[in-house]
Amino acid sequence: MVLFDGVCRLCSAWARFLLRFDCECRFKLATVQSEEGQAILSFFGLPLDQYETMLLVEGNQVFGKSDGLLRIIKQLPFPWPILGCFRLIPRPVRDWVYDRVARNRYRLFGKRDVCVVPDKADEQRFLTKKAANDRVTHE
């Protein structure tokens, strides 16, 4: 499960990237602003109104910032896992760069007035309210 800021243009582009290159459909997506995203944030005790990072949820673990990003890239088809070499950079340095982009993402890339809505072809790739409730209560 990948949670992303649905009004951020950069984050929405990241979601479109995943829809395109996650050929094995390993990842479900949800915006942090959606009921489903809010339920997951609440389950993990994360802020419901501040979105500083894209999140990867794997089972009962959550990964953010550069660790989350690199874990996702590692699971994509070739050539994307090659970017995993950035794991050799110490996490504080990687996260510092991630934080600079995250804090300035609206200014640099823009912001939508409303959350991204999946088109019909990608609807099944997004977490639905029922699936979110099932996932949170069974884990």
VOPA-643725 format. One line per field, with one value per atom (N, C-alpha, C): residue number from 1; x, y, z; atom name. Coordinates in Angstrom, 1 decimal, always signed. Layout:
N
nr: (NUM ...)
x: (X ...)
y: (Y ...)
z: (Z ...)
atom: (CA ...)
REM end
This chain:
139
nr: (1 1 1 2 2 2 3 3 3 4 4 4 5 5 5 6 6 6 7 7 7 8 8 8 9 9 9 10 10 10 11 11 11 12 12 12 13 13 13 14 14 14 15 15 15 16 16 16 17 17 17 18 18 18 19 19 19 20 20 20 21 21 21 22 22 22 23 23 23 24 24 24 25 25 25 26 26 26 27 27 27 28 28 28 29 29 29 30 30 30 31 31 31 32 32 32 33 33 33 34 34 34 35 35 35 36 36 36 37 37 37 38 38 38 39 39 39 40 40 40 41 41 41 42 42 42 43 43 43 44 44 44 45 45 45 46 46 46 47 47 47 48 48 48 49 49 49 50 50 50 51 51 51 52 52 52 53 53 53 54 54 54 55 55 55 56 56 56 57 57 57 58 58 58 59 59 59 60 60 60 61 61 61 62 62 62 63 63 63 64 64 64 65 65 65 66 66 66 67 67 67 68 68 68 69 69 69 70 70 70 71 71 71 72 72 72 73 73 73 74 74 74 75 75 75 76 76 76 77 77 77 78 78 78 79 79 79 80 80 80 81 81 81 82 82 82 83 83 83 84 84 84 85 85 85 86 86 86 87 87 87 88 88 88 89 89 89 90 90 90 91 91 91 92 92 92 93 93 93 94 94 94 95 95 95 96 96 96 97 97 97 98 98 98 99 99 99 100 100 100 101 101 101 102 102 102 103 103 103 104 104 104 105 105 105 106 106 106 107 107 107 108 108 108 109 109 109 110 110 110 111 111 111 112 112 112 113 113 113 114 114 114 115 115 115 116 116 116 117 117 117 118 118 118 119 119 119 120 120 120 121 121 121 122 122 122 123 123 123 124 124 124 125 125 125 126 126 126 127 127 127 128 128 128 129 129 129 130 130 130 131 131 131 132 132 132 133 133 133 134 134 134 135 135 135 136 136 136 137 137 137 138 138 138 139 139 139)
x: (+0.8 +0.0 +0.9 +0.6 +1.3 +0.4 +0.6 -0.2 +0.6 -0.2 +0.5 -0.5 +0.1 -0.7 -1.4 -2.7 -3.5 -3.7 -3.3 -3.4 -2.1 -1.0 +0.4 +0.6 +1.0 +1.2 +2.4 +3.5 +4.6 +4.2 +3.4 +3.0 +2.0 +1.2 +0.2 +1.0 +2.1 +2.9 +3.6 +4.0 +4.6 +3.6 +2.3 +1.3 +1.1 +1.1 +0.9 +2.1 +3.3 +4.5 +4.4 +3.9 +3.7 +2.6 +1.5 +0.5 +1.1 +2.0 +2.6 +3.6 +4.5 +5.6 +5.5 +4.5 +4.2 +3.4 +4.0 +3.4 +2.7 +3.3 +2.7 +1.7 +1.3 +0.3 +0.6 +1.8 +2.2 +1.6 +1.4 +1.0 -0.4 -1.1 -2.4 -2.1 -2.9 -2.6 -3.8 -3.5 -4.6 -4.0 -4.9 -4.4 -4.5 -3.7 -3.7 -5.0 -5.6 -6.8 -8.0 -8.0 -9.2 -9.5 -10.8 -11.2 -10.3 -9.9 -9.1 -7.7 -7.1 -5.8 -5.8 -6.8 -7.0 -7.1 -7.8 -7.9 -6.5 -5.7 -4.4 -3.5 -3.5 -2.7 -3.1 -4.4 -4.8 -4.4 -4.5 -4.1 -2.6 -1.8 -0.3 +0.0 -1.0 -0.7 +0.0 -0.2 +0.5 -0.5 +0.1 -0.7 -1.7 -2.9 -4.0 -4.0 -3.3 -3.4 -2.1 -1.0 +0.3 +0.9 +1.3 +1.7 +3.1 +4.1 +5.5 +6.2 +5.6 +6.2 +5.2 +5.6 +4.8 +5.1 +4.1 +4.3 +4.1 +4.9 +4.7 +4.3 +3.2 +2.7 +2.9 +3.7 +4.0 +3.6 +2.4 +1.9 +1.6 +2.3 +2.0 +3.2 +4.0 +5.1 +4.8 +5.3 +5.2 +6.6 +6.8 +8.1 +7.9 +8.6 +8.5 +9.8 +9.7 +10.9 +11.7 +13.0 +13.8 +13.7 +13.6 +13.4 +12.2 +11.1 +9.9 +10.0 +10.6 +10.8 +11.7 +12.8 +13.8 +13.2 +12.4 +11.7 +10.7 +10.1 +9.1 +9.9 +10.9 +11.7 +12.3 +12.7 +13.4 +12.4 +11.1 +10.1 +9.6 +10.0 +9.6 +10.5 +10.0 +10.8 +12.1 +13.0 +14.3 +13.9 +14.6 +15.8 +15.7 +14.5 +14.3 +15.0 +15.1 +15.9 +17.3 +17.9 +19.3 +19.4 +18.3 +18.3 +18.5 +18.3 +18.6 +20.0 +20.9 +22.2 +22.3 +21.2 +21.1 +21.1 +20.8 +20.7 +22.1 +23.2 +24.5 +24.8 +24.0 +24.1 +23.5 +24.1 +23.6 +22.1 +21.3 +19.9 +19.7 +20.4 +20.2 +20.4 +21.4 +21.6 +20.5 +20.1 +19.0 +17.7 +17.4 +16.2 +16.3 +17.4 +17.6 +17.2 +17.7 +17.3 +15.8 +15.3 +13.8 +13.0 +13.4 +12.7 +12.7 +13.8 +13.9 +12.8 +12.8 +11.8 +10.4 +10.1 +8.8 +8.3 +9.1 +8.6 +8.4 +9.0 +8.8 +8.0 +7.4 +6.7 +5.6 +4.8 +3.7 +4.3 +5.3 +5.9 +6.6 +7.3 +8.1 +7.2 +6.2 +5.5 +4.0 +3.5 +2.1 +1.2 +0.0 -1.0 -2.3 -3.1 -4.4 -5.4 -6.6 -7.6 -8.3 -8.3 -9.0 -8.1 -8.3 -7.5 -7.7 -6.6 -6.6 -7.6 -8.4 -9.4 -8.9 -8.8 -8.4 -9.4 -8.9 -9.8 -10.3 -11.2 -11.8 -10.8 -9.8 -8.8 -8.0 -7.8 -6.9 -7.7 -9.0 -9.8 -9.4 -9.2 -8.9 -7.6 -6.7 -5.4 -5.4 -6.6 -6.7 -7.5 -7.1 -7.8 -9.2 -10.1 -11.5 -11.8 -12.8 -13.2 -13.3 -14.0 -14.2 -12.9 -12.0 -10.7 -9.9 -9.9 -9.2 -9.6 -10.9 -11.5 -11.1 -11.1 -10.7 -9.3 -8.4 -7.0 -6.6 -7.2 -6.9 -7.3 -8.5 -9.0 -8.4 -7.9 -7.3 -5.8 -5.1 -3.7 -3.3)
y: (-1.2 +0.0 +1.2 +2.1 +3.4 +4.5 +5.3 +6.5 +7.7 +8.6 +9.8 +11.0 +12.2 +13.4 +13.7 +13.5 +13.6 +15.0 +16.0 +17.4 +17.9 +17.2 +17.5 +17.0 +17.9 +17.5 +16.5 +16.7 +15.8 +14.4 +14.4 +13.1 +12.4 +13.1 +12.5 +12.0 +12.6 +12.1 +10.8 +10.8 +9.5 +8.4 +8.7 +7.7 +7.2 +8.1 +7.7 +6.9 +7.2 +6.5 +5.0 +4.9 +3.5 +2.7 +3.4 +2.7 +2.2 +3.0 +2.6 +1.5 +1.6 +0.7 -0.5 -0.5 -1.6 -2.6 -3.3 -4.2 -5.4 -5.8 -6.9 -6.5 -5.2 -4.7 -5.1 -4.9 -5.2 -4.2 -2.9 -1.8 -1.4 -1.2 -0.5 +1.0 +1.9 +3.3 +3.9 +4.9 +5.7 +7.1 +8.1 +9.4 +9.5 +10.3 +10.5 +11.3 +12.0 +12.8 +11.9 +10.8 +9.9 +9.3 +8.8 +8.1 +6.9 +6.2 +5.1 +5.4 +6.5 +7.0 +7.4 +8.2 +8.6 +7.5 +6.4 +5.3 +4.6 +4.5 +3.9 +4.8 +6.1 +7.0 +6.9 +6.9 +6.7 +5.4 +4.3 +3.0 +3.0 +3.8 +3.8 +5.0 +5.7 +6.8 +8.0 +8.2 +9.2 +10.5 +11.7 +12.9 +12.8 +13.3 +13.2 +14.4 +15.5 +16.7 +17.3 +16.6 +17.0 +15.9 +16.1 +15.1 +15.5 +15.0 +15.3 +14.3 +13.1 +12.0 +11.1 +10.5 +9.4 +8.2 +7.3 +6.2 +4.9 +3.9 +2.6 +1.7 +1.0 +0.2 -1.3 -2.0 -3.4 -4.2 -4.9 -5.6 -4.6 -4.8 -3.9 -2.9 -2.7 -1.8 -0.6 +0.5 +1.7 +2.3 +2.6 +3.2 +4.5 +5.5 +6.8 +7.4 +8.5 +9.3 +8.4 +8.5 +7.8 +6.2 +5.7 +4.3 +3.7 +4.4 +4.0 +4.1 +5.1 +5.3 +4.2 +3.9 +2.9 +1.5 +1.2 -0.1 -0.3 +0.8 +0.7 +0.4 +1.2 +1.1 -0.2 -0.8 -2.2 -3.2 -3.0 -4.0 -3.8 -2.7 -2.4 -3.2 -3.4 -4.1 -3.4 -4.1 -3.5 -2.4 -1.3 -1.0 -0.2 +0.0 +0.8 +0.4 -0.9 -1.3 -0.9 -0.5 +0.0 +1.2 +2.0 +3.2 +2.9 +1.6 +1.2 +1.4 +1.7 +2.1 +3.3 +4.1 +5.3 +4.9 +3.6 +3.2 +3.2 +3.3 +3.4 +4.8 +5.7 +7.1 +7.0 +7.5 +7.4 +8.0 +7.3 +7.7 +9.2 +9.7 +11.1 +12.1 +11.7 +12.5 +12.4 +11.1 +10.9 +11.5 +11.4 +12.0 +13.5 +14.1 +15.6 +16.1 +15.4 +15.7 +15.5 +14.4 +14.1 +15.2 +15.6 +16.6 +18.0 +18.3 +19.6 +19.6 +18.5 +18.4 +18.4 +17.6 +17.4 +18.8 +19.5 +20.8 +21.9 +21.7 +22.7 +22.2 +21.1 +20.4 +21.2 +21.9 +22.7 +23.9 +24.5 +25.7 +25.3 +24.2 +23.7 +23.1 +22.3 +21.5 +21.9 +22.6 +23.0 +22.1 +22.6 +21.9 +22.0 +20.9 +20.8 +21.3 +21.7 +22.2 +21.0 +19.9 +18.7 +17.5 +16.4 +15.2 +14.5 +13.9 +13.1 +12.0 +11.8 +10.7 +9.7 +8.4 +7.5 +7.4 +7.1 +6.9 +5.4 +5.1 +3.8 +2.6 +2.9 +1.8 +1.5 +2.5 +2.3 +2.2 +2.2 +2.2 +1.0 -0.2 -1.3 -1.3 -0.3 -0.2 +0.7 +1.4 +2.2 +1.5 +1.7 +1.1 +1.7 +0.8 +1.3 +1.3 +2.0 +2.1 +0.7 -0.2 -1.6 -2.3 -2.2 -2.9 -2.3 -1.0 -0.3 -0.8 -0.9 -1.3 -2.8 -3.6 -5.0 -5.1 -4.3 -4.4 -4.0 -2.9 -2.3 -3.3 -3.9 -4.7 -6.1 -6.6 -7.9 -7.9 -6.8 -6.8 -6.5)
z: (+0.0 +0.0 +0.0 -0.9 -1.0 -0.7 +0.3 +0.6 +0.1 -0.6 -1.2 -1.0 -1.1 -1.0 -2.3 -2.3 -3.5 -4.1 -3.4 -4.0 -4.5 -4.2 -4.6 -6.1 -7.0 -8.3 -8.4 -7.7 -7.7 -7.2 -6.1 -5.5 -6.5 -7.2 -8.1 -9.3 -9.7 -10.8 -10.3 -9.1 -8.5 -8.6 -8.2 -8.3 -9.7 -10.7 -12.1 -12.6 -12.1 -12.4 -11.9 -10.7 -10.1 -10.9 -11.3 -12.1 -13.4 -14.0 -15.3 -15.1 -14.1 -14.1 -13.1 -12.3 -11.4 -12.1 -13.1 -14.0 -13.3 -12.2 -11.4 -10.4 -10.4 -9.5 -8.1 -7.7 -6.3 -5.3 -5.8 -4.9 -5.1 -4.0 -4.0 -3.6 -4.1 -3.8 -3.0 -2.2 -1.6 -1.3 -1.4 -1.0 +0.5 +1.1 +2.6 +3.0 +2.0 +2.4 +2.3 +1.7 +1.5 +2.9 +3.0 +4.2 +4.5 +3.4 +3.5 +4.0 +3.4 +3.8 +5.3 +5.7 +7.0 +8.0 +7.6 +8.5 +8.7 +7.7 +7.8 +8.6 +8.4 +9.2 +10.7 +10.9 +12.3 +12.9 +12.2 +12.7 +13.2 +12.4 +12.7 +13.7 +14.1 +15.0 +14.4 +13.1 +12.3 +12.2 +12.1 +11.9 +10.8 +11.0 +10.0 +9.1 +9.5 +8.7 +8.2 +8.4 +7.9 +7.1 +5.9 +5.0 +4.5 +5.2 +4.9 +4.1 +3.9 +3.2 +2.6 +1.5 +0.9 +1.9 +2.0 +2.9 +2.2 +2.6 +2.1 +3.3 +3.2 +4.3 +3.8 +4.6 +4.3 +5.6 +5.5 +6.7 +7.8 +8.9 +10.0 +10.2 +9.2 +9.2 +8.2 +8.6 +7.7 +7.4 +6.2 +5.8 +5.1 +5.5 +4.9 +4.3 +3.8 +3.3 +2.3 +2.4 +1.4 +1.6 +2.8 +3.0 +2.2 +2.4 +1.7 +0.2 -0.3 -1.7 -2.3 -1.6 -2.1 -2.0 -1.0 -0.9 -2.1 -2.5 -3.6 -4.9 -5.1 -6.3 -6.5 -5.4 -5.4 -5.9 -5.8 -6.2 -7.6 -8.3 -9.6 -10.6 -11.8 -12.8 -13.2 -13.8 -14.3 -15.3 -15.3 -14.6 -13.3 -12.8 -11.6 -10.4 -10.1 -8.9 -8.9 -10.0 -10.0 -9.1 -9.1 -8.2 -6.7 -6.4 -5.0 -4.5 -5.5 -5.1 -4.2 -4.2 -3.3 -1.9 -1.6 -0.2 +0.4 -0.5 +0.0 +0.7 +0.3 +0.9 +2.3 +3.3 +4.7 +4.8 +5.5 +5.6 +6.0 +7.0 +7.3 +6.1 +5.2 +4.1 +3.1 +2.8 +1.9 +2.4 +3.7 +4.2 +4.2 +4.4 +4.3 +2.9 +1.9 +0.5 +0.3 +0.8 +0.7 +1.3 +2.5 +3.3 +2.5 +1.9 +1.2 +0.0 -0.7 -1.8 -1.2 -0.2 +0.4 +0.9 +1.6 +2.2 +1.1 +0.0 -1.1 -2.3 -2.1 -3.3 -3.9 -3.1 -3.6 -4.4 -3.8 -4.5 -5.8 -5.7 -6.9 -8.0 -7.6 -8.6 -8.7 -7.7 -7.7 -6.9 -6.8 -5.9 -6.6 -6.5 -7.1 -6.1 -6.6 -5.7 -5.1 -5.7 -5.2 -5.4 -4.6 -4.7 -6.1 -6.5 -7.7 -7.6 -8.6 -8.7 -9.8 -9.4 -10.4 -11.6 -12.8 -13.9 -13.8 -14.6 -14.6 -14.7 -15.6 -15.9 -14.6 -13.8 -12.6 -11.3 -11.3 -10.1 -9.2 -9.8 -9.0 -8.3 -8.7 -8.1 -6.8 -6.6 -5.4 -4.4 -3.1 -2.0 -1.8 -1.6 -1.4 +0.1 +0.5 +1.9 +2.5 +1.9 +2.4 +2.6 +1.6 +1.7 +2.8 +3.0 +4.0 +5.4 +5.6 +6.9 +7.1 +6.1 +6.3 +6.6 +5.9 +6.1 +7.6 +8.0 +9.4 +10.5 +10.3 +11.4 +11.4 +10.3 +10.2 +10.5 +10.5 +10.8 +12.2)
atom: (N CA C N CA C N CA C N CA C N CA C N CA C N CA C N CA C N CA C N CA C N CA C N CA C N CA C N CA C N CA C N CA C N CA C N CA C N CA C N CA C N CA C N CA C N CA C N CA C N CA C N CA C N CA C N CA C N CA C N CA C N CA C N CA C N CA C N CA C N CA C N CA C N CA C N CA C N CA C N CA C N CA C N CA C N CA C N CA C N CA C N CA C N CA C N CA C N CA C N CA C N CA C N CA C N CA C N CA C N CA C N CA C N CA C N CA C N CA C N CA C N CA C N CA C N CA C N CA C N CA C N CA C N CA C N CA C N CA C N CA C N CA C N CA C N CA C N CA C N CA C N CA C N CA C N CA C N CA C N CA C N CA C N CA C N CA C N CA C N CA C N CA C N CA C N CA C N CA C N CA C N CA C N CA C N CA C N CA C N CA C N CA C N CA C N CA C N CA C N CA C N CA C N CA C N CA C N CA C N CA C N CA C N CA C N CA C N CA C N CA C N CA C N CA C N CA C N CA C N CA C N CA C N CA C N CA C N CA C N CA C N CA C N CA C N CA C N CA C N CA C N CA C N CA C N CA C N CA C N CA C N CA C N CA C N CA C N CA C N CA C N CA C N CA C N CA C N CA C)
REM end
